[in-house]
């Protein structure tokens, strides 16, 4: 897991990421996960048409750089890129590179928030690739992105499609005007939600978040303090490893995918699901 701060200097951000990726590989990592939109600032704090200039086609410059790093180090690499699909059509896209640098697959963020300081609907078109795991040499990766983490349906659909891990590149933090109590509630809810996905699906969950404070360049707010705390939860919701809140971190964790089978035998949620009674889940609301 690579948890880092980001600045407005794209090249510096990319070089920092690569430095941490190398460190992970040196420590034996076979899979490296980067945080959401790691090439630049979290530009969704305000609606600014100039920010679309940060997007690139895929393949494109950043894509090619991280492809080469995956190939050089012989790792599976999960990246998070601002995709320009066509004129006026943009996605928040995770690209997964195989150990030889080829693209193993991609996921376009499906749930798009529109909250104070998180104006993502202005920038991103909802994904259209579905909730399908990416098959790699280290397993089937259920890659989702940030706001997706609040939706149990997304985690369940990845799990029922055969995901062996749930992976969430993330950019979440405190909005400057929130009270201390509200900040605490939001932070705790984030961890509880992700641990719940691990428990309900019997899978390891990997959440990699940004760190540091990023200013609102418009001056409307005091910016966002990203809370870091990237972590891995096991299939029973146990915290296996967690990064600190403010500092950058490069953490290498050993994951035993075989625990999924063991846990699902004692907690057979998949066996007991009443799929014959869940049709109404496709409705917006049951009046």
N, C-alpha and C positions, 0 to 999 in steps of 0.2 A: 504494500500500500504506500502510495506517495501522497503525502499531505503537504501542500506548499502554499505560500503567499504568492500573489500575482501583482504585477504592476502594469502600467501602460506600455511597457517596452516588450513587444511580442518576442523578439529574439532572446532577450534575457530570460523570459518565462520558459521558452522552449529549451534553452541551454540548461536552466535549472532542473527542469523535468528530466532531461537526458542524464544529467549528473546523478540524480537520485535513482533513475532506472538502472544505471550502471552499478551503483552501490547495491541495489537489490540483487542484481544478477551475480555480483561478486559474493554475496551471502547465500547463493544457491537458489534464488527464486526462479521458478519456471513460468509463473504467471505474475504479471505486474499490472496493477490497476491505477489509473490516474483519475484525478477529480474532474468534476464537471467543468467544461469550458476552460481548460487549463492553459490555453495559449495566450489568454489575455485577461483583462479585468472582467468582472461580472457586469457587463454593459446593460443589463436589463433593469438597472435601478431607475432609469428614466426612459421616456420615449424620444428617441433621437434618430432621425433617418440616416445621419452620418455613420451610425454604428453598423449599418449593413455593409459598410466597406470592409469590416473585419471578416466577413464570410468568404469562403472559397469553395470552388468546385471540388468534388471528391471523385477521383484522385486530384490532388493539388499540392501546393508546396509543403504544408504541414503534414499532410497525409504521407507524402513521399519521405519526409524526414523520419517519421516514426516507423514507417515500413522498413527503412534501412536500419534503424536501431534494433528492431525486433530480429531482423535477419542477422545482423552482426553479433548480437548477444545470444541468439538461439532461444528466445523467450516468446511466450504468448503475451501480447500487450493489448490492454483495453484502453482506448483513447476516447476523448470527447471533443468533437469538432463542430464548428458553426458551418453548416453546409449550405451552399448556394446551389440549389437544384436547377433553377431556371431564373430568368429575370423576374424579380418580385416574388419568388417562391423559395423560402428558407426553412431549414430544419435544424433542430438540436439533435445531433447524430453521434452515436457511439460507434466507432469502427474498431473491430477486433482483428489484430494481425496475428497470423500464425508464425511459428518459429523460423520459417523460411522467408518471412516478410510479405507473403501473399495475404490478401484479405480473406479472413475466414468467414466474415459476415458483418452485418451492421444492424443497428437498431435505431429507429427514429422515435424520439420521445413522444409518447402518446397523450399523456395528461399535461396540459399547458396551464400554468397558473396565471392569475392576474390579480395580484395583491399589491399594496403599497410597497414600493421598492423592488417588486418582483413582477415587472410588466412584460412577461414573456409572450403573451398573446399578440403583442405588437410586432414581435420579431419572428415567432416560430409558427409554422403550419403544423397541426397535429400529425403524428406519424401515421404511415399507411402500410407498414410492414408486419403488423400484427405482433402478438406476443409469442415469438418463436425463439428457442434457444439457438445459440451459435455453437456448432460442433467444432471442437479443437482437439489438439493432441493431449491436452490436459483435462478434457471432459467437455460436457455440454453446459455452456454458460448462459444462464438466464439474465441477460443484461437489461436493466431498466435504468431510468435516470431521474434522480431527485424527486420531483413532485409525484412521480409514479409510486414513491414509497408509501404514500398514504392510502393506496388503493389495494385492498386484499385481493380483489379480482385479478389484478395484474400478476401478482405473485403466484396465485393459484393456477392461472392459465399457463404461466411458464413452467410451473412444477408438473402439471398434468401433461405437458408436452415433452417431459423428460429432462428438464433442467437438473443438473447435479449441484449447481451453486447458484445463488441469487446475488447479483452484483449491482450496486447502486453508485455510480459516479454522482457526486452531490455538491451543491453550493447552497448551504443553508446557514443562517445566522440570526443575530438579533437586529431588529429594526430599532433605530436609535431612540425613538420616543416610547418604547415599551417600558413598563415598570419592571422592577427586579423580580417581583412575583410572577408576572406574565412571562418574562424571559425563562424563568425556572420551569414553568409549566410547559412551555413550548419545547424546551430542550429535553425534558423528561418524556414528553409525548413522542418525540422523534425516535428516541431509543426504544421505547416500549412498542411502538408500531413495528419497527424493523425486527425486534426480537419476537414479536407476535407472528410475523411472517415465517421466521425460522421455525417456531414451534408448530404452527398450523400445517406446515408443509414438510417438516422433518428434514430441513436443508440448512447448510451453512449460509449465512448472509454476510456479505462483505459490503460495507458502506465506507466510501472514501470521500471525505469532505474537505473543503477549502479551509485555510486558516488566515488570520490577519484581518485588519480593518481596511475597507476600501471606501474612499470618499465618493459622495454623490457629486459629480462634476457640475451639476446644475445648481448646487447649493440649496436645493429645496429641503433636503434632510441632512442629517449628520453622517450619512453613510451606513454601511452594514458592517457589523463585527461578526465575521464568520467564526463559528464556534469550534471548528476542528473536530476533535474527539472521534476521528475515524476509528472504526472498530470492526471486529469479526465476532459474530455470534454463532454458536453451535446449534445443532438441530433441536436442542431442548431450551434454546433461548439463552444459554449461558454465555457470558462474555469471555472470549478466549484471549483477546488482546485489544488494547485501546490506546490510541495516541492522546497526547495532551491537548489542551484547549487552544493555546495561543501559538505554540511553536511549530515549526515545520518538522516533519517526521518522515522517516523511511523505515517501515516495519516489515519484517519478513516472518510469516507465520506458517507453520506446518498444519495442513488440513487433512484429516482422515475422512475421505468421502464414504468409506465403509460404514460410518456411524449412521448414515441415513437409513440403511437397511435395518440396523439394530434398533434404532428409535422407532421406526415405523412398525416394527413387530410388536412393541409394547404399547405404542400409541397409534392404533390403526385407523387414523382419521380418514384415510383414503377409502378403506373398506366400508366405513359407516356413513359416508356421504350419501344423502338422499337425492341423487341426481334426478330422480323422477319427479321431485317436488320443487325444483329450483328454476322452473321456467320463468317465473316472474322477475328474476334477477335482471332480465333484459329490459324491464320497464324502468322509466325514469323514477316513478314513484307509484305506490299502490294506493290509489284513492279509495 
